[in-house]
Amino acid sequence: MFRVMKPKTEELLNFLLWSADQLLRPTFHNLTDSYESWVYRNGLLPQVTKLERLQLLERDAKSSADRLYRLTEEGRLHALGGRDPEAQWARPWDGYWRLVLFDVPTGQNARRERLRRYLRSRAFGYLQGSVWITPDPLVEERQILSGGKINVESLLLLEARPCAGESDAEIVAGAWDFERINRRYARHLKVLAERPGGALRTDAASKALLRWAAAEREAWLDAVTNDPLLPGRILPSDYLGQQAWRRRVEVLRDASRQLRTFKPE
């Protein structure tokens, strides 16, 4: 689950992700004196304790140094937006669609809306009426319903394949708004291209990078949290998510090198 934290806590977690040797996995990083000083001046040190308490950040117990940290796997996933895009795109698909069909009486609008919010949070696609769809097995949904009496007239879970010539591409296009998803990724790519360059020799330069970092994270989260991150074999041909991800890895790697130049006046 993606936790909502205060901006400064998110800010520090994001910078720690940058500072890892690779964006793709959590690694140890020794903060430089100048960067640690910047963290202190910006009131971020209390956030370290908070991140440790949330088990998103940990110290290397084998090291005698106080400034050797490690992003936990949960911390890395949080910084990425709650899911690992590459793992999501690479997951296998068995060719079956899973459908949730429900018919909640009009007098139970709150219940219907809770169900819709849950399905949206799980990246289900809205196919038609009260029909929602996903390529993934309904493991969690079955666990939620287990032990309870199911009324098939109000809620039904199905596994199915199209049988009247419908293509998987048509199903994807009908269930998710990839034009809107691509617009979000296009905005994110634009923000990536706006990263301030040069060494961080002044407070003004560091603040400019900080403002960019906040804008980049906001644009990334806006895109990735609204993306179902479908298995690669059923992604639309014009999908921008993978391009944006690859470019993000490159830009944040450059930003990590830029952080190491931090020597304010």
N, C-alpha and C positions, 0 to 999 in steps of 0.2 A: 504494500500500500504506500502511496506517495504521501509523505507527511508535509503539512504546512508549517513552516518555521518562520521566525522573524527574518527580515531582509538581511541583517548583518550576519546571522548564522548561516543563511544560504550563501552569502557572499564569501565567507571564509571557506565553506565546504567546496565551493566552485573553484576557488583559487588553489586549494589543496589538490583538487583533481588535476588542474593544469600542471601543478608542480611534480606530479608523478612522472616516472620515467616514460611511461606509456599511458595514453588516455584509456586504452582498452583493458587495463587491469590495475588493481590497487598495488602500489609499491611504496617503499620507504623513501622519505625525503628529509634531508637535513636543512632546516630553514636557515638562511643567512642572517647575520647580525642586522644588516640594514633592513631586510624584509621583516624580521621580528620587531624591529623598532617601529616600522610603518604600521604593523599590526597593532602594536601597543598604542600608538598615537591615534589610531582610528577606533580605539575601543573594542577591538575584536578578541583580545585575549580571554575575556570571560566566556566567549563562545566556544573556545577549545574545550573547556570543562563540560559545557553543555553537550557538545558533540560526542565527547567521551561517554557521558552519562546515557546518551541515546544509542550508544554502541555503533556510531557512524564513524568514529575515529578512535584509534588506540595508539599507545606508545609501544615502542619495541622494548619488551621486557629484558631482552638480552643485551641491550645497549646501556652504557653508563651515562650517555648523553641525555639531557632533558629535552632536546629539541628534535628528536627522531620520532616521526609519527608515521602511522600507516592508516590509510583509508580502509575500513572494513569493506567486505563485499556489499553489505547493505548500504554503506555510505557511498560507495561508487555508484550503485544503482540509483540512489536518491539523486545524486548530482547529475546523473544522465537523464533524469525525468521519471524514474520509477521502473524502467525496463531497459534491457540491453538491446538496442536495435539490431545489432548483427546476429545475436542469438535468436531474436524473434524472426528475422528474415530467413535464417538458416534452418528453422525447425521443420521437421518433415510434415507432410500432409497426406492423409490416406485417401483423399478424393471424396470423402463424405462431408456433407454440410450438416451442421447441427442447428435445429430450429427450436425456438421457444414460441409457442402459440398461446395466447391468453385472451380471455374474454371476461374482464372485470366489470361488474355492473356499474352503471353510471352513478349510482349512489355511493360508490366507493372510490371516488376520484383520488383521494390521498393515497390509497393503496396502489392504484394504477400508476400514479406518478412515482412512487417509491420503486416500483418494479422497473419502470422505464429508466430511472436514474441508475439503478443497479446495472441494468443491461448496457447502458451507455458507458458506465465506469469500467465495464469488462470488455469494451471495444466491440460489442455486438453491432452488426449492421441492421438498419431499419429497412426491411424489405417492403412491407406493405401492411396497412392497417395495424393489427397487433401481432405481426409476424416479425421476429428478430432472428438473426442468423449469425453463425460463426463457423470457421473451419476447425475449431478446436473441440476436443471432447468435453462434455459437460460434467466434469468430475466434481467441481465445487458445487454446482447446482444440484447434482444428485445427492451430495452430502447434506445440503441444506434441506432437501425435501425428504430425506430418508427418515423413516420412523413415523412420518405423518400420513394422514389419509389424503390422497390426491384425487381431486375432482377433475376428471378428464374433460368435463364440459367447460371448465374455467381456465385450466392450465395443462399444457401438453408439451412434452419434450420429445423431439424426433431426430433420428439420423436418416439422411436421405441423399439421393443423387437425382439430378434432373433426368427426365425420361421422355421429354417431348422436343428434343433438339436444342434446348437452352444451353448455352455455353457457360462455363465458369466465369469467363470475362463479363458476360452480360449480367450474371448474378452479382458480381463484385460492383459493377457500375450502377446497378439498381439499389444496392444496399448501403453503399458509402459514397459520400460526395467528394470524389477525388479532385474535382476542379477546385473546391474550397481548400482541401488539404494541400494541393500544389501551390495555391496562392500563399499560404502560410510559409511553406518552405522557400518560395521565391523571396518572400520578405526576409527570411532568415539568411539566405544567401547574400542579400543586399547588405544586411548588417555585418556579416562576416567580412565583406569587402571594405568596410569602413573602419577597420581596426587601425588605431593610431600607430604609426611606425616610430622607429628610433629608440635610442637608449633612454632609460628612465633616470635622468640626472636631476630633475627638479620635481617639486611637489605638484606643479601644474601638469607635468607630463604624466605622473602617476595617477592623478585625479582624472585626467582625460581617459587613461586606460581603464580606470575603475568605472567610469560612466559607460564606456563601451561594453565592458564586461557585463554590467547590469542589463543593458539593452540586448546584448547577444543572448544571455540566459533567458530573458523574457521571450524573445523571438523563438528560441529553440523550444522552450516549454510549451509555448502556444501551438507550435507545429506538432511536436511529438506526442503530446498528451491528447491530441485530437486525431491521431493517426492510429488505425487498427494494427499497424505493423504486421501485415499479412505475410504468410509464407511466400518466399520468393517466386515460386512457380505460378502464383495467381496474382502477382502485382501487375497493375496496368503498365503498358509499355512506356507511357509518358510520365510515370511516377518520378517525383523529384526527391523523395526522401533519402534514397541511397546516395545520390549526388551530394545532397546537403550534409549528410553524415560524413562522407569522405572528406569533404571540404572543411568541415568543422574539426576533424581530427588534425588536419594539416595546419589550420589557423591556430588552434589552441596549442599545438606543439611549438609553433613560432612564438606564441604569447608566453609560453613557459620559458623559452630562451630569453625573451625580453624581460621577464621578471628577474632573471639572474643578473641583469644590468642595473638593478635598482640601487642607486647611490644618491639619495637626495641631498641637496645643499643644506 
